Amino acid sequence: MEKIIANTIVEIAGAPIEHVKQTMDKVISLIEKDKDMKIIEKETGEPKENEFDHPTKKGEKIKVWSTFTEFEIEFKNFDTLTNFCFEFMPSSVDIIEPTQLKIGAEEINLTLNDILGRLHHQSKILMEYSALKKQIEEARQKILGKK
């Protein structure tokens, strides 16, 4: 299990601007505190205001703020890099070193099983929300007298 150095970009979007700044500060703090990661370099962009069409209200706009931080991070191993990707959802990862990864079967097994566990958990959540949505829609129809 060898160390991996990678460039990554983590982006945050939301409102108000203070929330976006605080969230990015929290992300940076969490990475700094993780003993399996070492920030070599980081640069955070100034928050910028963006405007999008409202998804349900025609003609209305939604204003959100976005910012990003570019990191160069040393990861303890491949599993740590994988966990970082799940926890912080970077928009980009570029491995700098090593140019050839030497990963043993045990590390691949741990990483794959972690990925599968997370996917199963997300699938369960989606099924629960889907069932809840169906129950809400049935109750709504009943209240409106359509069933």
N, C-alpha and C positions, 0 to 999 in steps of 0.2 A: 504494500500500500504506500504509494508515493504521493508527495505533495503536488498540488496542481495550482498553477497561477493562471488566473483568468481575468479578462476585462469583462465587466457586466454593466448593464444600464438598468436602473430601476426607475419606473415612472409612477407618479401619483397624480390623480385628477379628482377634483371635487370642489366643494364650496362650503364655507367661505374661504378666502385666501389663508386665513389664520389656521384653519383646519388642515389645509394642504401642507403648509409649512410645518406644523406640529407633527403631522403624520410622517413626513419625510425625516424629521429629526428623530422620531421614534424608531424608524427603520434603521437609520444610521447607528443609533445607540444600541439596538439589538444586535446588529452585526459586530459592532465594536466589543460587546460583552461576550460574544461567543468564543470560547476557548479554542474551537476547531477552525476558526477563520481569523486571518490577520489582514487588516486593510493596509495595503502598501501605499495607495494613493486614492484620493476621492475629489470630485469636483461637482458641486451642485449648481444647477442652473437657476436663474431667477424665475419665480412663478410668472406664467403668462395667462392672460384671460382668453378664453375660447368661447365661441358661440355656436350652438347647434340647434337644428330644428327640434321642436318639442315632439316626442314620439306619439303623443295622443291628441295634442291640441294644435290643429292646423293654424299656421300663420304665427304661432308663438315660438319664441326662442328660449333656450336654456343657456345660462352663462355659467361656466365652470372655470376653475383655475387648474393649471397643470404645471408640474415641475419634474425634474429628473436629476438623478445623481449617477455619474459615471464612476465606477469603482475599478481599481485593480486590487484583487484579493488573492491571498494565498490560502488555499483550502487544504485541510489536513489530508484528505483523500477524496476519491471519487464519490463515495457515499455522502460526504459533507457537501460537495458541490451539488449533488442531486437534491439533498434536503434543502439547500439554499434556494434552488430553483422552485421547489414546491412552496416554501415558506414566503418567499419574496417576489415570486412571479416576474423575474427580470424580462425585459423586452428583448434583450440580447445577451448572449454569452459567447465569448471568444477565448478559447484556451490558448495561452501563450506558451506555457511550459508544463510538462515536457511535450515535445513534438510527437513523440510516440508514447502512448499510454500502455503500461504493463499492469493489467488488472487480473487478479486471480479469480478463480471460480467462486471462492467464498464471498469476495466483495461483490461480484456480479449477482450472486444469489441474494445477498442482503439487500442490495439496491432494487433488484426486480421484485422481491417480496414486499419491500416498502412501497414501491409504486403500485403494486397490485392491491395492497391493503388500503392505500389512499383512494384508489379508483373504486374499490368496493364500497368504501365509506361514502364517497360522493354519489355513487349509484343509489345507495340506500336513501340518502337525503333526497335525491330527485324523486324516487318512488314515493316517499312519504309526502312530499309537497304535491306531487301529482294526485295522490289519493285525497289529500286535504282540499285541493282545488276542486276536485270532482264533488266532494261532499258540500262544499260551499256553493257551487253552482246548482246542485240539486236542491239545497235549502232555499236558495234565491228563487229558483223556478217555482218551488212550492209556495213561497210567500207571495209571489206574483200571480199564483193560481194558474200556472201554465202546465201543471202535471196533475 
